[in-house]
Amino acid sequence: MRIAINAIFLQNNPMEGYGHYTAEVLSRMVALHPEDEFLLLYDRAWQIPFITAPNVHSVLVPPAARHPLSFKYWYDIKATRAVKKWKADVWFQPYGFCSVTSSVPQVLMIHDLAFLHHPEYISWHQRAYYRWFTPAFLRKAKQVITVSEFSKADIIKTYRTDETKIQVNGGAVRKGFQPMEWEEKQAVKDGYADGREYFLFIGGIHPRKNLLNLLKAFSHFKKWQHSNMKLLVAGRKAWQYDDLLEKIKTYKYREDVVLLDYLPEEQLQRVTAAAYALVYPSWFEGFGLPILEAMQCGVPVICSNTSSMPEVAGDAALLVDPADPDAIAKEMLSLYRNEGIRNAFITKGLERAGQFSWDTSAVAIYESLRKAALSV
């Protein structure tokens, strides 16, 4: 079988959620099926291939697809021609878009419908593109994959998609996220937090991540506890971040807030494993990989009680209303003041993270690709 893969997010500049998911499942499929050919379609020149093997071919298909007009041109014309030229049997689309012109059967992955629930966080032209074409993408795809039961129910309710067409395959923890010894943790704290304990947030700096309420919660925590704890924010400046950065300039505890920007993988693993707790009060997530990554590192988690996050966390995290900074702060305080509670959630988290598997998702997605290829 010759499998075409949309690889436009497999770029290290930096690679984030969509790209990580694709890289993890694709690397496993390539290894499990040496009899198949995998065709990776890039819209820009790649620096270092993420996946190399004798059965992998990387193909450059310009121009870069980074705005609605270029999306249509790339998916419906340029990439469609490349897939036809290479005589692919099936085409995996991991990023929510697909071609509406290709005759090659496609498996579409939609992580979430955040553009509908929080349209204010994306530009009007991207919002219009999502709203106009997502129904067509769902109709065109032979199979649809999403990452949580929450997102599956959301897609069915919104677009009345046949539920038998949708398969749930969640994420899992990447290699390297693991507990560290005390000496290693202290070295990280010395390097990033002046030797102090710290709460950690992981994610891009933009309104959907709800960093403003996290700062308010951190203020409450500092007032109530008078500790020297710090708050580290690991993530790139994504969009609509100017207002937040201005507020930080006059923030009372600004000396205890460290903006780390995007961290390379190895550094992120170490900063995660050395954290006192992860605080993840995002408004909306299709899955929320940082929750599981922190759990696998033996770090307790406070996360939102909205969208897919309760499904991912189970009973292994402290769930809070992301609109209530007081509630977030109280859970930060409960972990700080009660080591028994903290240790209990560390144990639960390690068990919970172990229930998710990239291998399982890779096998299930490959089966979806096989079925789609046979549907012609």
Buried (B, 14 or more C-beta within 10 A) or exposed (E): BBBBBBBBBBBEEBBBBBBBBBBBBBBBBBEEBEEBBBBBBBBBEBEEEBBEEEBBBBBEBEEEBEEBEBBBEBBBEBBBEBBEEBEBBBBBBBBBBBBBEBEBBBBBBBBBBBBBBEBEBBEEEBBBBBEEBBEEBBEBBBBBBBBBEBBBBBBBEBBEBEEEBBBBBBBBBBEBBBEBEEEEBEBBBEEBBEEBBBBBBBBBBBBBBBBBBBBBBBBBBBEBBEBEBBBBBBBBBBEBBEEBEEEBEEBEBEEBBBBBEBBEBEBBBBBBBBBBBBBBBBBBBBBBBBBBBBBBBBBBBBBBBBBBBBBBBBEBBBBBBBEBBEBBBBBBBBBBEEEEBBEEBBEBBBEBBEEBBBEBBBBBBBEBBBBBBEEE
